[in-house]
Every structure is written in structure tokens, then in C-alpha cells.
Amino acid sequence: MTKLDLEHKVLAALAEIRPYLHNDGGDVSLVAIKDNVVSIKFEGTCTDCAVNRMTLKSGIEMTIKKHAPSIESVIDTGAINN
């Protein structure tokens, strides 16, 4: 799979989960894909949400791995910078 194919699969996964985030006033954006690790950034109300770690692992990471099984993990760059 090419890097562009992988990016398209990750973006498709984010598009699948995005409506659920929008329902709560939040969003997510793709920051980077490097070494089979996807970096995302929560936006809106998701930034300070008490359950965003659960959303990251049980929602976003699971959906991305469904679309792109080669992805090993998903990290939140906002959590790294805080």
C-alpha cells in the first residue's frame, strides 16, 4: 500500500467517526502518519473532554485500524503538547 493509499484510508476512517464527534461539538484532524503511527489532534469540545482518551482508543483508533490494519497506534498530539 502506498503512503497516499494509507492516508486515504485513514481519512476515510476519520470521516466515518467525525459525525459522532460533531454531535458533541468536537472534531478531529489528521496531523501525520509516520512509522505506522497516526497522529491526530482533537478540536472543539473534544479537546477538554473527560472521555477523549476513551474516544481515541475505542473509537478513533479502532475505526482507523478497521480501514488500515497496518496502523499500529493512534496518538493525540494535543495530549503530547499539554
N, CA, C and O atoms as a GROMACS GRO file, in nm:
protein
  328
    1MET      N    1   0.085  -0.117   0.000
    1MET     CA    2   0.000   0.000   0.000
    1MET      C    3   0.090   0.124   0.000
    1MET      O    4   0.185   0.134   0.077
    2THR      N    5   0.057   0.218  -0.087
    2THR     CA    6   0.136   0.340  -0.094
    2THR      C    7   0.102   0.432   0.022
    2THR      O    8   0.000   0.416   0.090
    3LYS      N    9   0.188   0.528   0.044
    3LYS     CA   10   0.164   0.626   0.151
    3LYS      C   11   0.035   0.703   0.126
    3LYS      O   12  -0.039   0.734   0.220
    4LEU      N   13   0.008   0.734   0.001
    4LEU     CA   14  -0.115   0.806  -0.034
    4LEU      C   15  -0.239   0.718  -0.010
    4LEU      O   16  -0.340   0.767   0.039
    5ASP      N   17  -0.230   0.589  -0.044
    5ASP     CA   18  -0.340   0.497  -0.018
    5ASP      C   19  -0.369   0.489   0.132
    5ASP      O   20  -0.484   0.491   0.175
    6LEU      N   21  -0.262   0.480   0.211
    6LEU     CA   22  -0.277   0.472   0.356
    6LEU      C   23  -0.343   0.599   0.410
    6LEU      O   24  -0.432   0.592   0.494
    7GLU      N   25  -0.299   0.714   0.360
    7GLU     CA   26  -0.359   0.840   0.404
    7GLU      C   27  -0.507   0.846   0.370
    7GLU      O   28  -0.589   0.890   0.450
    8HIS      N   29  -0.543   0.800   0.250
    8HIS     CA   30  -0.684   0.800   0.211
    8HIS      C   31  -0.767   0.709   0.301
    8HIS      O   32  -0.880   0.743   0.336
    9LYS      N   33  -0.713   0.594   0.339
    9LYS     CA   34  -0.784   0.503   0.429
    9LYS      C   35  -0.802   0.564   0.568
    9LYS      O   36  -0.908   0.551   0.628
   10VAL      N   37  -0.699   0.631   0.617
   10VAL     CA   38  -0.708   0.696   0.748
   10VAL      C   39  -0.810   0.810   0.743
   10VAL      O   40  -0.890   0.826   0.835
   11LEU      N   41  -0.807   0.887   0.637
   11LEU     CA   42  -0.905   0.996   0.622
   11LEU      C   43  -1.047   0.943   0.612
   11LEU      O   44  -1.141   1.005   0.663
   12ALA      N   45  -1.064   0.829   0.545
   12ALA     CA   46  -1.197   0.768   0.536
   12ALA      C   47  -1.244   0.724   0.674
   12ALA      O   48  -1.362   0.738   0.707
   13ALA      N   49  -1.153   0.671   0.754
   13ALA     CA   50  -1.188   0.630   0.891
   13ALA      C   51  -1.228   0.752   0.975
   13ALA      O   52  -1.326   0.746   1.049
   14LEU      N   53  -1.154   0.860   0.962
   14LEU     CA   54  -1.188   0.981   1.038
   14LEU      C   55  -1.322   1.037   0.992
   14LEU      O   56  -1.400   1.087   1.073
   15ALA      N   57  -1.350   1.028   0.863
   15ALA     CA   58  -1.480   1.074   0.812
   15ALA      C   59  -1.594   0.990   0.869
   15ALA      O   60  -1.703   1.041   0.891
   16GLU      N   61  -1.567   0.863   0.893
   16GLU     CA   62  -1.669   0.775   0.950
   16GLU      C   63  -1.702   0.812   1.094
   16GLU      O   64  -1.817   0.804   1.136
   17ILE      N   65  -1.601   0.850   1.170
   17ILE     CA   66  -1.622   0.879   1.313
   17ILE      C   67  -1.658   1.026   1.338
   17ILE      O   68  -1.715   1.060   1.442
   18ARG      N   69  -1.625   1.111   1.244
   18ARG     CA   70  -1.645   1.256   1.262
   18ARG      C   71  -1.788   1.296   1.298
   18ARG      O   72  -1.805   1.384   1.384
   19PRO      N   73  -1.893   1.238   1.239
   19PRO     CA   74  -2.029   1.279   1.276
   19PRO      C   75  -2.060   1.261   1.426
   19PRO      O   76  -2.133   1.341   1.484
   20TYR      N   77  -2.004   1.158   1.486
   20TYR     CA   78  -2.025   1.137   1.630
   20TYR      C   79  -1.958   1.248   1.712
   20TYR      O   80  -2.011   1.293   1.813
   21LEU      N   81  -1.841   1.290   1.668
   21LEU     CA   82  -1.771   1.399   1.736
   21LEU      C   83  -1.846   1.530   1.717
   21LEU      O   84  -1.858   1.610   1.810
   22HIS      N   85  -1.895   1.552   1.596
   22HIS     CA   86  -1.970   1.675   1.567
   22HIS      C   87  -2.095   1.685   1.654
   22HIS      O   88  -2.135   1.795   1.693
   23ASN      N   89  -2.158   1.571   1.683
   23ASN     CA   90  -2.278   1.571   1.769
   23ASN      C   91  -2.250   1.632   1.905
   23ASN      O   92  -2.340   1.688   1.968
   24ASP      N   93  -2.128   1.621   1.951
   24ASP     CA   94  -2.090   1.675   2.082
   24ASP      C   95  -2.012   1.806   2.070
   24ASP      O   96  -1.957   1.854   2.170
   25GLY      N   97  -2.007   1.864   1.951
   25GLY     CA   98  -1.938   1.992   1.932
   25GLY      C   99  -1.789   1.979   1.913
   25GLY      O  100  -1.716   2.077   1.930
   26GLY      N  101  -1.742   1.860   1.878
   26GLY     CA  102  -1.599   1.840   1.861
   26GLY      C  103  -1.563   1.799   1.719
   26GLY      O  104  -1.648   1.793   1.630
   27ASP      N  105  -1.436   1.773   1.701
   27ASP     CA  106  -1.385   1.729   1.571
   27ASP      C  107  -1.247   1.669   1.592
   27ASP      O  108  -1.194   1.669   1.703
   28VAL      N  109  -1.191   1.618   1.485
   28VAL     CA  110  -1.058   1.559   1.488
   28VAL      C  111  -0.992   1.587   1.355
   28VAL      O  112  -1.059   1.588   1.251
   29SER      N  113  -0.862   1.610   1.356
   29SER     CA  114  -0.789   1.630   1.231
   29SER      C  115  -0.666   1.540   1.229
   29SER      O  116  -0.609   1.508   1.332
   30LEU      N  117  -0.627   1.502   1.109
   30LEU     CA  118  -0.508   1.422   1.089
   30LEU      C  119  -0.387   1.514   1.090
   30LEU      O  120  -0.383   1.613   1.017
   31VAL      N  121  -0.289   1.481   1.172
   31VAL     CA  122  -0.166   1.560   1.178
   31VAL      C  123  -0.057   1.494   1.092
   31VAL      O  124   0.006   1.560   1.010
   32ALA      N  125  -0.037   1.363   1.113
   32ALA     CA  126   0.068   1.293   1.039
   32ALA      C  127   0.049   1.143   1.050
   32ALA      O  128  -0.022   1.092   1.136
   33ILE      N  129   0.115   1.073   0.959
   33ILE     CA  130   0.127   0.928   0.965
   33ILE      C  131   0.274   0.897   0.948
   33ILE      O  132   0.334   0.929   0.846
   34LYS      N  133   0.333   0.835   1.049
   34LYS     CA  134   0.476   0.803   1.044
   34LYS      C  135   0.500   0.670   1.115
   34LYS      O  136   0.455   0.650   1.228
   35ASP      N  137   0.571   0.581   1.047
   35ASP     CA  138   0.607   0.451   1.105
   35ASP      C  139   0.485   0.377   1.159
   35ASP      O  140   0.489   0.321   1.269
   36ASN      N  141   0.376   0.376   1.083
   36ASN     CA  142   0.251   0.307   1.119
   36ASN      C  143   0.186   0.362   1.246
   36ASN      O  144   0.111   0.291   1.313
   37VAL      N  145   0.215   0.487   1.277
   37VAL     CA  146   0.151   0.556   1.389
   37VAL      C  147   0.082   0.680   1.332
   37VAL      O  148   0.142   0.760   1.262
   38VAL      N  149  -0.046   0.692   1.364
   38VAL     CA  150  -0.125   0.807   1.319
   38VAL      C  151  -0.129   0.910   1.432
   38VAL      O  152  -0.161   0.877   1.546
   39SER      N  153  -0.096   1.033   1.399
   39SER     CA  154  -0.107   1.144   1.494
   39SER      C  155  -0.230   1.224   1.457
   39SER      O  156  -0.247   1.265   1.342
   40ILE      N  157  -0.316   1.246   1.556
   40ILE     CA  158  -0.437   1.325   1.534
   40ILE      C  159  -0.438   1.441   1.633
   40ILE      O  160  -0.358   1.447   1.726
   41LYS      N  161  -0.529   1.532   1.610
   41LYS     CA  162  -0.548   1.643   1.704
   41LYS      C  163  -0.698   1.659   1.725
   41LYS      O  164  -0.774   1.678   1.630
   42PHE      N  165  -0.739   1.652   1.853
   42PHE     CA  166  -0.878   1.679   1.885
   42PHE      C  167  -0.903   1.828   1.874
   42PHE      O  168  -0.815   1.910   1.901
   43GLU      N  169  -1.025   1.864   1.834
   43GLU     CA  170  -1.065   2.003   1.820
   43GLU      C  171  -1.199   2.026   1.887
   43GLU      O  172  -1.272   1.931   1.916
   44GLY      N  173  -1.231   2.151   1.911
   44GLY     CA  174  -1.359   2.186   1.971
   44GLY      C  175  -1.373   2.129   2.110
   44GLY      O  176  -1.276   2.126   2.187
   45THR      N  177  -1.492   2.083   2.143
   45THR     CA  178  -1.517   2.033   2.278
   45THR      C  179  -1.440   1.904   2.308
   45THR      O  180  -1.424   1.868   2.425
   46CYS      N  181  -1.393   1.836   2.204
   46CYS     CA  182  -1.316   1.713   2.226
   46CYS      C  183  -1.181   1.741   2.294
   46CYS      O  184  -1.124   1.654   2.359
   47THR      N  185  -1.131   1.862   2.279
   47THR     CA  186  -1.001   1.898   2.335
   47THR      C  187  -0.996   1.878   2.486
   47THR      O  188  -0.899   1.824   2.538
   48ASP      N  189  -1.099   1.922   2.555
   48ASP     CA  190  -1.101   1.915   2.700
   48ASP      C  191  -1.199   1.811   2.755
   48ASP      O  192  -1.226   1.809   2.875
   49CYS      N  193  -1.251   1.726   2.669
   49CYS     CA  194  -1.349   1.627   2.711
   49CYS      C  195  -1.286   1.524   2.804
   49CYS      O  196  -1.174   1.477   2.781
   50ALA      N  197  -1.359   1.490   2.909
   50ALA     CA  198  -1.308   1.396   3.009
   50ALA      C  199  -1.292   1.254   2.953
   50ALA      O  200  -1.216   1.174   3.008
   51VAL      N  201  -1.361   1.222   2.844
   51VAL     CA  202  -1.353   1.087   2.790
   51VAL      C  203  -1.280   1.082   2.655
   51VAL      O  204  -1.296   0.985   2.580
   52ASN      N  205  -1.201   1.185   2.624
   52ASN     CA  206  -1.136   1.183   2.492
   52ASN      C  207  -1.032   1.071   2.480
   52ASN      O  208  -1.006   1.026   2.368
   53ARG      N  209  -0.974   1.024   2.589
   53ARG     CA  210  -0.881   0.909   2.582
   53ARG      C  211  -0.958   0.784   2.539
   53ARG      O  212  -0.907   0.705   2.460
   54MET      N  213  -1.078   0.766   2.591
   54MET     CA  214  -1.159   0.652   2.552
   54MET      C  215  -1.202   0.665   2.406
   54MET      O  216  -1.201   0.567   2.331
   55THR      N  217  -1.240   0.786   2.366
   55THR     CA  218  -1.276   0.812   2.227
   55THR      C  219  -1.159   0.781   2.136
   55THR      O  220  -1.176   0.724   2.028
   56LEU      N  221  -1.039   0.820   2.179
   56LEU     CA  222  -0.920   0.797   2.099
   56LEU      C  223  -0.898   0.648   2.076
   56LEU      O  224  -0.878   0.604   1.963
   57LYS      N  225  -0.900   0.570   2.182
   57LYS     CA  226  -0.868   0.426   2.172
   57LYS      C  227  -0.986   0.342   2.123
   57LYS      O  228  -0.968   0.258   2.035
   58SER      N  229  -1.104   0.364   2.178
   58SER     CA  230  -1.218   0.278   2.146
   58SER      C  231  -1.294   0.324   2.023
   58SER      O  232  -1.369   0.245   1.965
   59GLY      N  233  -1.277   0.446   1.984
   59GLY     CA  234  -1.349   0.497   1.867
   59GLY      C  235  -1.256   0.520   1.750
   59GLY      O  236  -1.266   0.452   1.648
   60ILE      N  237  -1.168   0.616   1.764
   60ILE     CA  238  -1.084   0.657   1.652
   60ILE      C  239  -0.983   0.549   1.614
   60ILE      O  240  -0.975   0.511   1.497
   61GLU      N  241  -0.906   0.500   1.710
   61GLU     CA  242  -0.804   0.400   1.678
   61GLU      C  243  -0.867   0.273   1.621
   61GLU      O  244  -0.817   0.217   1.523
   62MET      N  245  -0.974   0.227   1.681
   62MET     CA  246  -1.041   0.107   1.634
   62MET      C  247  -1.091   0.125   1.490
   62MET      O  248  -1.078   0.034   1.408
   63THR      N  249  -1.148   0.240   1.459
   63THR     CA  250  -1.201   0.266   1.326
   63THR      C  251  -1.088   0.278   1.224
   63THR      O  252  -1.098   0.226   1.113
   64ILE      N  253  -0.980   0.344   1.261
   64ILE     CA  254  -0.866   0.355   1.170
   64ILE      C  255  -0.807   0.217   1.142
   64ILE      O  256  -0.776   0.186   1.026
   65LYS      N  257  -0.791   0.135   1.245
   65LYS     CA  258  -0.735   0.000   1.224
   65LYS      C  259  -0.826  -0.086   1.139
   65LYS      O  260  -0.778  -0.176   1.069
   66LYS      N  261  -0.956  -0.061   1.144
   66LYS     CA  262  -1.050  -0.134   1.059
   66LYS      C  263  -1.026  -0.099   0.912
   66LYS      O  264  -1.030  -0.187   0.826
   67HIS      N  265  -1.001   0.028   0.885
   67HIS     CA  266  -0.977   0.073   0.748
   67HIS      C  267  -0.833   0.048   0.703
   67HIS      O  268  -0.809   0.021   0.585
   68ALA      N  269  -0.739   0.056   0.795
   68ALA     CA  270  -0.596   0.043   0.762
   68ALA      C  271  -0.528  -0.045   0.867
   68ALA      O  272  -0.469   0.006   0.961
   69PRO      N  273  -0.537  -0.178   0.850
   69PRO     CA  274  -0.484  -0.270   0.952
   69PRO      C  275  -0.334  -0.256   0.980
   69PRO      O  276  -0.287  -0.303   1.084
   70SER      N  277  -0.260  -0.195   0.891
   70SER     CA  278  -0.116  -0.179   0.914
   70SER      C  279  -0.085  -0.075   1.021
   70SER      O  280   0.028  -0.069   1.071
   71ILE      N  281  -0.182   0.007   1.056
   71ILE     CA  282  -0.161   0.108   1.160
   71ILE      C  283  -0.150   0.039   1.296
   71ILE      O  284  -0.234  -0.044   1.332
   72GLU      N  285  -0.047   0.074   1.369
   72GLU     CA  286  -0.022   0.013   1.499
   72GLU      C  287  -0.085   0.089   1.614
   72GLU      O  288  -0.131   0.029   1.711
   73SER      N  289  -0.087   0.222   1.605
   73SER     CA  290  -0.147   0.300   1.712
   73SER      C  291  -0.183   0.439   1.661
   73SER      O  292  -0.141   0.483   1.554
   74VAL      N  293  -0.263   0.508   1.743
   74VAL     CA  294  -0.305   0.645   1.716
   74VAL      C  295  -0.276   0.726   1.840
   74VAL      O  296  -0.310   0.687   1.952
   75ILE      N  297  -0.212   0.841   1.820
   75ILE     CA  298  -0.180   0.928   1.933
   75ILE      C  299  -0.242   1.066   1.911
   75ILE      O  300  -0.262   1.110   1.798
   76ASP      N  301  -0.270   1.132   2.022
   76ASP     CA  302  -0.326   1.267   2.021
   76ASP      C  303  -0.213   1.365   2.044
   76ASP      O  304  -0.155   1.369   2.152
   77THR      N  305  -0.181   1.444   1.942
   77THR     CA  306  -0.071   1.540   1.956
   77THR      C  307  -0.104   1.649   2.057
   77THR      O  308  -0.013   1.708   2.115
   78GLY      N  309  -0.232   1.677   2.078
   78GLY     CA  310  -0.271   1.776   2.178
   78GLY      C  311  -0.234   1.730   2.319
   78GLY      O  312  -0.196   1.812   2.402
   79ALA      N  313  -0.247   1.602   2.344
   79ALA     CA  314  -0.212   1.546   2.476
   79ALA      C  315  -0.061   1.552   2.497
   79ALA      O  316  -0.015   1.569   2.610
   80ILE      N  317   0.016   1.539   2.390
   80ILE     CA  318   0.162   1.545   2.400
   80ILE      C  319   0.207   1.686   2.432
   80ILE      O  320   0.301   1.707   2.509
   81ASN      N  321   0.139   1.784   2.371
   81ASN     CA  322   0.181   1.924   2.387
   81ASN      C  323   0.133   1.985   2.519
   81ASN      O  324   0.180   2.091   2.558
   82ASN      N  325   0.041   1.920   2.587
   82ASN     CA  326  -0.012   1.977   2.712
   82ASN      C  327   0.066   1.930   2.831
   82ASN      O  328   0.035   1.967   2.944
   0.00000   0.00000   0.00000
